[in-house]
Amino acid sequence: MKIISCLLLTAACSGSAGDSWPMFHGEPQLRGVSSSRLAAAYELAWRFETGDAVKSSPVVANGVVCFGSLDTFVYAVSLAAGEKIWSVETAGGVASTPLLHNGRVFVGSGDARLYALDMKDGKELWHYTCNDRVEGGVNRLIHPTGDGIVFGSYDSTLHCVSAENGKPLWSYPIESYINGTPAVAGNRVIVGGCDANVHIVDSANGGPVHVVGVGAYVAGAAAIAGGTAYVGHYGNEFASIDIANGEFGWIYRARPFPYFSSPAVSEAAVVFGGRDKLVHCLDRKTGKARWTFRCGGRVDSSPVICDDSIVVGSDSGRLHILSLATGEERWGYDIGAAIQSSPAVVDGYIIVGADDGAVYAFRPTDREN
């Protein structure tokens, strides 16, 4: 592993330390709701180039943005200026979305390892080796022995290791790959698999609680709200599942296209993208469609809800801000390359990666530099 240091961390901390987006979709339940309010219009604040596509979703804490690239590096850059603080080379492409927790960066790699890095300088603290690549995001849970780090792998296993030293706490095998980020709610971990099941697992020991068959690959992540998991799959359906009893609430069927995008969940709505090139907004209680918005390409990017707006990208290369109430586009920016990374919305900034190998940060047009 090679670490390339560029700036002191203190130079990066000129951004806000009070606002954060420390993991995929913001918090352990993966609801994808940001506390930031969006402006009417945005401008490009900075663009940071890597050597390959950025499928990893940016995460932010203490004025530092972290993400991976398929060029095999994990990067830390300043939120304020997009200047590199450090980069760490792994032995595989990094599609995994990092977790920032207690001054550490936890991130998976195509080299079949989960890394724990010091957030200050990228120094490796420990690594844990799986039997295949780690592409999904990393989550955290409270284990009886302390903080646990939970993630899935293409070795068909959900892993939980100690945040302190990387020692295994438990593992939960399934019959196929795990591609998405596991969600954590209370003493339950919820993860979909390419075995066509949604697995509800005890967070203390990794024991199965419910296995819910959905009939097709689950490649994205579920979002958890009010004791319900919301998740789409490759069988062209999107469903709500009661976590306590493992039973379906409602099932949404639209056009015959898969759902890879992970949902954002507000008090009243569930929003997600589809490979039918649509952003879908459903009534959270009934699963009935409220509206759809047509993009120019399939929508694998996972949306973020900010008050009365939604931020989402698509394979058309356009980043959208949509009205949560109506789906009307309020603002857009053509990056020009597919956006499969999911946006982070922090301290008024919108940050997202793209397949052209760059990470883009946008700020309100009326904001002082």
C-alpha positions as CSV (number, residue, x, y, z in Angstrom):
1,M,0.0,0.0,0.0
2,K,1.3,3.4,-0.9
3,I,0.3,6.7,0.8
4,I,0.7,10.0,-1.0
5,S,0.3,13.0,1.3
6,C,-0.3,16.4,-0.3
7,L,-1.6,18.8,2.4
8,L,-1.9,19.0,6.1
9,L,-5.3,18.1,7.5
10,T,-5.6,21.5,9.1
11,A,-5.7,23.1,5.7
12,A,-8.7,21.1,4.9
13,C,-10.7,21.9,8.0
14,S,-11.6,25.5,6.9
15,G,-14.9,24.1,5.9
16,S,-17.8,23.5,8.3
17,A,-17.2,20.9,11.0
18,G,-20.8,21.0,12.2
19,D,-22.3,19.3,9.1
20,S,-21.4,15.8,7.9
21,W,-22.3,13.0,5.6
22,P,-20.1,10.3,7.0
23,M,-21.3,7.2,5.0
24,F,-23.4,6.0,2.1
25,H,-26.8,7.8,2.4
26,G,-25.8,9.7,5.4
27,E,-26.5,7.5,8.5
28,P,-26.8,3.8,9.5
29,Q,-30.5,3.4,8.5
30,L,-29.5,4.7,5.0
31,R,-32.5,7.0,4.7
32,G,-30.7,9.4,2.4
33,V,-32.0,12.6,4.1
34,S,-29.8,15.6,4.5
35,S,-30.2,18.5,6.9
36,S,-28.8,20.9,4.4
37,R,-31.2,23.3,2.6
38,L,-30.7,23.7,-1.1
39,A,-30.3,27.0,-2.9
40,A,-32.2,28.0,-6.0
41,A,-29.1,27.6,-8.3
42,Y,-25.6,26.2,-8.1
43,E,-22.2,26.7,-9.7
44,L,-19.2,24.4,-10.0
45,A,-17.0,25.0,-7.0
46,W,-14.2,22.5,-7.9
47,R,-13.5,19.4,-9.9
48,F,-11.0,16.7,-8.7
49,E,-9.6,14.3,-11.2
50,T,-8.7,10.7,-10.5
51,G,-7.4,8.1,-13.0
52,D,-10.6,6.1,-13.6
53,A,-14.3,6.1,-13.0
54,V,-15.7,7.2,-9.6
55,K,-18.5,4.8,-8.7
56,S,-17.8,5.3,-4.9
57,S,-20.1,7.9,-3.3
58,P,-18.3,10.8,-1.6
59,V,-18.6,11.1,2.2
60,V,-17.8,14.2,4.3
61,A,-16.8,15.0,7.9
62,N,-14.9,17.9,9.4
63,G,-14.4,19.6,6.1
64,V,-12.8,16.6,4.4
65,V,-14.3,14.6,1.5
66,C,-13.3,11.0,1.1
67,F,-14.1,8.6,-1.8
68,G,-12.6,5.8,-3.8
69,S,-11.8,5.4,-7.5
70,L,-11.5,2.5,-9.9
71,D,-7.9,3.7,-10.3
72,T,-7.3,1.7,-7.1
73,F,-6.8,4.8,-4.8
74,V,-8.8,6.1,-1.8
75,Y,-8.7,9.9,-1.7
76,A,-9.2,12.6,0.9
77,V,-9.6,16.2,-0.4
78,S,-10.7,19.5,1.2
79,L,-14.4,20.4,1.0
80,A,-13.7,24.1,0.6
81,A,-11.2,23.9,-2.3
82,G,-11.0,20.3,-3.6
83,E,-7.3,20.1,-2.8
84,K,-5.8,16.7,-2.1
85,I,-4.8,16.0,1.4
86,W,-3.7,12.4,0.9
87,S,-4.3,9.4,-1.3
88,V,-3.8,5.7,-0.6
89,E,-3.2,3.0,-3.2
90,T,-4.8,-0.4,-2.8
91,A,-4.4,-3.4,-5.1
92,G,-7.8,-3.2,-6.7
93,G,-10.4,-0.7,-7.9
94,V,-12.3,1.1,-5.1
95,A,-16.1,1.2,-5.8
96,S,-16.9,0.9,-2.1
97,T,-18.3,4.0,-0.3
98,P,-16.2,4.7,2.8
99,L,-17.4,5.2,6.4
100,L,-15.9,8.0,8.4
101,H,-16.1,7.2,12.1
102,N,-14.0,8.2,15.1
103,G,-11.2,9.7,13.1
104,R,-10.9,6.7,10.8
105,V,-11.8,5.9,7.2
106,F,-13.2,2.4,6.7
107,V,-13.4,1.4,3.0
108,G,-13.4,-1.8,0.9
109,S,-11.5,-2.5,-2.3
110,G,-11.5,-4.8,-5.2
111,D,-8.4,-6.4,-3.7
112,A,-10.8,-8.3,-1.3
113,R,-9.7,-6.2,1.7
114,L,-11.5,-3.8,4.1
115,Y,-9.1,-1.0,5.2
116,A,-9.0,1.1,8.3
117,L,-7.1,4.3,7.6
118,D,-6.2,7.3,9.8
119,M,-8.3,10.2,8.5
120,K,-5.5,12.7,9.2
121,D,-2.9,11.2,6.9
122,G,-4.3,8.0,5.3
123,K,-1.9,5.7,7.3
124,E,-3.1,2.1,7.4
125,L,-4.2,1.1,10.9
126,W,-5.3,-2.4,10.0
127,H,-6.9,-4.4,7.2
128,Y,-9.2,-7.4,7.1
129,T,-9.1,-9.8,4.1
130,C,-12.1,-11.4,2.5
131,N,-12.2,-14.1,-0.2
132,D,-13.5,-11.7,-2.9
133,R,-13.9,-8.0,-3.7
134,V,-15.7,-5.5,-1.5
135,E,-17.9,-3.2,-3.7
136,G,-20.6,-2.1,-1.3
137,G,-20.5,0.7,1.3
138,V,-19.5,0.2,4.9
139,N,-21.7,0.7,7.9
140,R,-21.3,0.6,11.7
141,L,-23.2,-0.9,14.5
142,I,-23.0,-1.2,18.3
143,H,-21.8,-4.7,19.3
144,P,-21.6,-6.0,22.8
145,T,-17.8,-5.8,22.6
146,G,-17.7,-2.2,21.2
147,D,-18.1,-0.6,17.8
148,G,-18.6,-3.0,14.9
149,I,-18.0,-2.4,11.2
150,V,-20.3,-4.3,8.9
151,F,-20.1,-4.8,5.1
152,G,-20.8,-7.3,2.4
153,S,-18.4,-9.0,0.0
154,Y,-18.5,-10.9,-3.3
155,D,-17.4,-13.9,-1.2
156,S,-21.1,-14.2,-0.4
157,T,-20.7,-13.2,3.2
158,L,-21.8,-10.3,5.4
159,H,-18.9,-9.5,7.6
160,C,-18.8,-7.8,11.0
161,V,-15.4,-6.8,12.4
162,S,-14.1,-4.8,15.4
163,A,-13.7,-1.1,14.5
164,E,-10.7,-1.0,16.9
165,N,-8.5,-3.7,15.4
166,G,-10.3,-5.5,12.5
167,K,-10.8,-8.8,14.4
168,P,-13.9,-10.7,13.2
169,L,-16.9,-10.4,15.4
170,W,-19.2,-12.6,13.3
171,S,-20.0,-13.5,9.7
172,Y,-23.2,-14.4,7.9
173,P,-23.0,-16.4,4.7
174,I,-25.5,-16.3,1.9
175,E,-25.8,-18.2,-1.4
176,S,-24.4,-15.4,-3.7
177,Y,-22.7,-12.0,-3.9
178,I,-23.5,-9.0,-1.6
179,N,-23.1,-5.8,-3.6
180,G,-25.1,-3.2,-1.6
181,T,-24.5,-1.5,1.7
182,P,-26.1,-3.2,4.7
183,A,-28.5,-1.0,6.6
184,V,-28.5,-1.0,10.5
185,A,-31.5,-0.3,12.6
186,G,-31.4,-1.0,16.3
187,N,-30.3,-4.6,16.8
188,R,-30.9,-5.6,13.2
189,V,-28.8,-5.5,10.0
190,I,-30.7,-5.6,6.8
191,V,-29.0,-6.5,3.5
192,G,-30.0,-7.7,0.1
193,G,-28.2,-10.4,-1.8
194,C,-27.8,-11.7,-5.3
195,D,-29.4,-14.8,-3.9
196,A,-32.7,-13.1,-4.4
197,N,-33.3,-12.6,-0.7
198,V,-33.4,-9.7,1.8
199,H,-31.7,-10.9,5.0
200,I,-32.6,-9.6,8.4
201,V,-29.8,-10.4,10.8
202,D,-29.1,-10.0,14.5
203,S,-26.5,-7.4,15.0
204,A,-25.0,-9.0,18.1
205,N,-24.2,-12.5,16.7
206,G,-24.9,-12.5,13.0
207,G,-27.8,-15.0,13.4
208,P,-30.6,-15.0,10.9
209,V,-33.9,-13.4,12.0
210,H,-35.8,-13.5,8.7
211,V,-35.0,-14.3,5.1
212,V,-37.4,-12.7,2.8
213,G,-37.5,-14.0,-0.8
214,V,-38.0,-11.3,-3.4
215,G,-37.5,-13.5,-6.5
216,A,-34.5,-11.6,-8.1
217,Y,-31.1,-10.1,-7.4
218,V,-31.0,-7.3,-4.8
219,A,-28.0,-5.3,-5.9
220,G,-28.7,-2.0,-4.1
221,A,-29.3,-1.1,-0.5
222,A,-32.4,-1.0,1.6
223,A,-33.4,2.1,3.5
224,I,-35.0,1.7,7.0
225,A,-37.7,4.0,8.5
226,G,-40.3,3.3,11.1
227,G,-39.5,-0.4,11.4
228,T,-39.9,-0.9,7.6
229,A,-37.3,-1.7,5.0
230,Y,-37.7,-0.2,1.5
231,V,-35.9,-1.9,-1.3
232,G,-35.9,-2.6,-5.1
233,H,-34.5,-5.5,-7.1
234,Y,-33.8,-6.9,-10.5
235,G,-37.3,-8.5,-10.7
236,N,-38.7,-5.0,-11.7
237,E,-40.3,-4.5,-8.3
238,F,-39.9,-2.2,-5.4
239,A,-41.2,-3.3,-2.0
240,S,-41.7,-2.5,1.7
241,I,-40.9,-5.2,4.2
242,D,-41.8,-5.2,7.9
243,I,-38.6,-5.9,9.8
244,A,-40.3,-7.4,12.9
245,N,-42.1,-10.2,11.0
246,G,-40.3,-10.3,7.7
247,E,-43.6,-9.8,5.7
248,F,-44.3,-7.6,2.7
249,G,-46.3,-4.4,3.2
250,W,-46.8,-3.2,-0.4
251,I,-45.2,-4.0,-3.7
252,Y,-44.8,-1.5,-6.5
253,R,-44.6,-2.5,-10.1
254,A,-44.3,-0.1,-13.0
255,R,-42.4,-0.8,-16.2
256,P,-40.4,-4.0,-16.7
257,F,-37.0,-2.6,-15.7
258,P,-34.8,-3.4,-12.7
259,Y,-34.1,-1.1,-9.7
260,F,-30.5,-0.8,-8.7
261,S,-30.8,2.7,-7.0
262,S,-31.2,2.8,-3.2
263,P,-34.2,4.8,-2.0
264,A,-34.4,8.0,0.0
265,V,-37.2,8.0,2.6
266,S,-38.9,11.1,4.0
267,E,-41.9,11.2,6.4
268,A,-44.3,10.7,3.6
269,A,-42.4,9.7,0.5
270,V,-40.0,7.0,-0.9
271,V,-37.8,8.2,-3.9
272,F,-35.6,6.0,-6.0
273,G,-34.2,5.6,-9.5
274,G,-34.9,2.9,-12.1
275,R,-33.2,1.5,-15.1
276,D,-36.3,2.6,-17.0
277,K,-34.7,6.1,-16.9
278,L,-37.2,7.4,-14.4
279,V,-37.0,8.8,-10.9
280,H,-40.0,7.4,-9.0
281,C,-41.7,9.0,-6.0
282,L,-44.1,6.8,-4.0
283,D,-46.4,7.4,-1.1
284,R,-44.6,5.8,1.8
285,K,-47.8,4.4,3.4
286,T,-49.5,2.9,0.3
287,G,-46.7,2.4,-2.2
288,K,-48.8,4.3,-4.8
289,A,-47.0,6.4,-7.4
290,R,-47.0,10.2,-6.7
291,W,-45.0,11.1,-9.8
292,T,-42.1,10.1,-12.1
293,F,-39.4,12.2,-13.7
294,R,-37.8,11.1,-16.9
295,C,-34.0,11.4,-17.2
296,G,-31.9,10.9,-20.3
297,G,-30.4,7.6,-19.0
298,R,-30.9,4.9,-16.5
299,V,-30.8,6.0,-12.8
300,D,-28.5,3.9,-10.7
301,S,-27.5,6.9,-8.6
302,S,-29.3,6.9,-5.2
303,P,-31.2,10.1,-4.5
304,V,-30.9,12.4,-1.5
305,I,-33.8,14.3,0.0
306,C,-33.2,17.8,1.3
307,D,-36.2,19.4,2.8
308,D,-38.6,19.9,-0.2
309,S,-36.1,18.9,-2.9
310,I,-34.3,15.8,-4.3
311,V,-30.7,15.6,-5.6
312,V,-30.0,12.7,-8.0
313,G,-27.8,11.9,-11.0
314,S,-28.3,9.6,-14.0
315,D,-26.3,7.8,-16.7
316,S,-27.2,10.8,-19.0
317,G,-24.5,12.7,-17.2
318,R,-26.9,15.2,-15.7
319,L,-27.2,16.1,-12.1
320,H,-30.8,17.1,-11.1
321,I,-32.5,19.0,-8.3
322,L,-36.2,18.0,-8.3
323,S,-39.2,19.1,-6.4
324,L,-40.2,16.5,-3.8
325,A,-43.8,17.5,-4.2
326,T,-44.1,17.4,-8.0
327,G,-41.0,16.0,-9.5
328,E,-40.4,19.2,-11.5
329,E,-36.7,20.0,-12.2
330,R,-35.6,23.0,-10.3
331,W,-31.9,23.0,-11.4
332,G,-29.6,20.8,-13.5
333,Y,-26.0,20.5,-14.5
334,D,-24.6,18.5,-17.4
335,I,-21.4,16.8,-16.3
336,G,-21.3,14.9,-19.5
337,A,-20.4,11.5,-18.1
338,A,-22.6,8.9,-16.4
339,I,-23.3,9.5,-12.7
340,Q,-23.6,6.2,-10.8
341,S,-22.1,7.6,-7.6
342,S,-24.6,9.0,-5.2
343,P,-24.5,12.6,-4.1
344,A,-23.5,14.0,-0.7
345,V,-25.2,17.2,0.4
346,V,-23.3,18.9,3.2
347,D,-23.0,22.6,4.4
348,G,-24.7,23.8,1.2
349,Y,-22.4,21.8,-1.1
350,I,-23.4,19.0,-3.4
351,I,-20.6,16.5,-4.1
352,V,-20.8,13.6,-6.6
353,G,-18.5,11.4,-8.6
354,A,-18.8,10.5,-12.3
355,D,-17.6,7.9,-14.8
356,D,-15.1,10.4,-16.3
357,G,-12.9,9.9,-13.3
358,A,-13.7,13.2,-11.5
359,V,-15.5,14.3,-8.4
360,Y,-17.5,17.5,-8.7
361,A,-18.5,19.9,-6.0
362,F,-21.2,22.5,-6.4
363,R,-22.0,25.5,-4.2
364,P,-24.8,28.0,-4.3
365,T,-24.3,30.7,-6.9
366,D,-24.8,33.5,-4.3
367,R,-22.3,32.0,-1.8
368,E,-19.1,33.8,-1.2
369,N,-15.9,31.9,-2.0
